[in-house]
């Protein structure tokens, strides 16, 4: 009998470093990054556990291993279901919905295609097994017993994926890889390697192979690697198209549409706002040497949504801060450009992350402030705003159900009359989109909720009528017929296009004793100042036509002011309205207030086309304008104007300034040339 009882040998528990190594291997990161990360783990292992650098290092590896390197959600390929989701959540917007459905249709076609594979291996059994597995997956599989035969096949046929052994006699896998990529850069190449050739496989990856598979081959690994390679190929195809950018005033559904797109494709949804972003590090992270360094917002969101193919909204692209440190266009191009975003470099990660499967969608109010290089990558889809009829429909079908539910009310018991809704739209909101309307409906619902609880009448039916609206929302905020005020001398009604949509602006001109000075106020930009000067020169060169006394200009100063003086304004489209205001003050003839104008004026009195016609017409209609005068060349834009707007407005296209004068100045001066 032994003197000591032999102790049972307990397996040593894994150390923190072992766990870290395992989590690196299990994280699914590409092999070359796995190697780099494992090296980093070894570096950390050598540091004392108490040191700050050790903790920072461990946090870093932990962050890396929790990124969705190869975890993508599976896209839904059901076009009908997608259409139903898009239609049920957003009224109208058919152009944008169709664009999304086209995107899905391409995906569905690609998914239904039979893919061509080429297997190159000098071991018969490997060829046979691979062919068996891949044929069962539905691919068409050709095989080659050596590199030379493979080259022959590559000469005559295009393959989607080539799987090749690395070590072969005469022509090796590296040459097969190079030829395949040379023939068709879209072909994905997967190399098979024995343990001894892992470094060679890594160098093959640097030459453009997609992945490597180590022998002995595992069936599951083969299937997933090939599927992932095909999906990357798809994404590359899709991403060759531009990135969608929804542009339009606030509250027109840009962000919520992104959410519906994500739902319809069964993808995760993430969103960051670029408004006021000042520093490239906010996008791309800080280097780890920084105290408290973090990854940038892009990588943070990718990690949070746990998949590498979410729908990613880059909100308010036009609002990146003017004093952005670094070049915002360059940073964003790296994210949006398919040539660059397969290896997006976040400073914290310090390793490239593949963003090519992400579906980026940008939003902006206007596109003027977006740098040209970036705008080139975007396909801008405009959401101009809604007509009153559309707003009423959206309110009944979407906003009321949403807000009654959000405020704990019974949808069956609370109802709104149509007139009540029109009253809310006309008298409590003045906007192109729906934010204000949604806010007013929410406020009304809260008041009903309070009423019901206060009086213990939760089971009662409530009908909101146009008479009861003021009781809930207080006195009206806006007068619908802004333009019903008196016609005035020197005040012309113009139409402007701002980042909040179309707007009515009253351009004021006044004269006083002086000596031919033109004073311009109201935060006018250079271009607008110049168009005011051009309008003045046009009038001065036509003094005879307008019967203006010779000495008028020598004896007077003229002041033009565009109210809302604190808001910067620019552009050429106020030219016609400025000229009318000037002529009105000089001649003493009043301007018709209900006739709104837009158009650029040349020195010779021709009218040139302008942009934002839909937004401007919507604004005119909202404000109760009756006549809209616009450049004849803009008539082409009228096709996209809803019928109710066209019928509700008298739209007059003009080619010459004389026509505008004839239409707007009372007791007109239409002899002008
Ligand atoms: P934006 O991003 O353009 O500022 P939002 O997406 O925040 O606008 O939209 C504001 C609100 O209006 C949301 O509640 C949205 O669901 C609703 N909305 C906007 N457009 C539509 C539409 N066409 N149909 C239904 N609801 C809409």
Boltz pocket constraint, residues with backbone or C-beta under 6 A from the ligand:
constraints:
  - pocket:
      binder: B
      contacts: [[A, 89], [A, 90], [A, 91], [A, 92], [A, 93], [A, 248], [A, 249], [A, 250], [A, 251], [A, 252], [A, 253], [A, 254], [A, 255], [A, 256], [A, 257], [A, 394], [A, 398], [A, 399], [A, 433], [A, 434], [A, 435], [A, 438]]
      max_distance: 6.0
